[in-house]
Amino acid sequence: MCTAADIHAWCFDHGRAHTFKGGKEPWCGAAWVTFAATSTEEALAAKQAAYGDAQFFDQLSATDQLDIIEIRSTRPEAPAPQQT
């Protein structure tokens, strides 16, 4: 049986990594971006490479902020309930 992989993301509103369990809808409706990563550690390395030390949205360059807004606009408005 094939199961969906977890989605690893960085949330610039919450200032921390999120992991959305495979096959489940993401529970966060904030400004997050996903990375092609199989672990939180890989996602953090990818986030560092792409966005440097920026932890929150206002620490991003104007170009990166626009990119994050554009990425967010492609997702459904209502997040799924948080999975524990």
Secondary structure, DSSP 8 states (H G I E B T S, - for coil): ------EEEEETTTTEEEEE-TTS-----SSEEEES-SSHHHHHHHHHHHHTT--SGGGS-HHHHHHHHHHHHTS-SS------
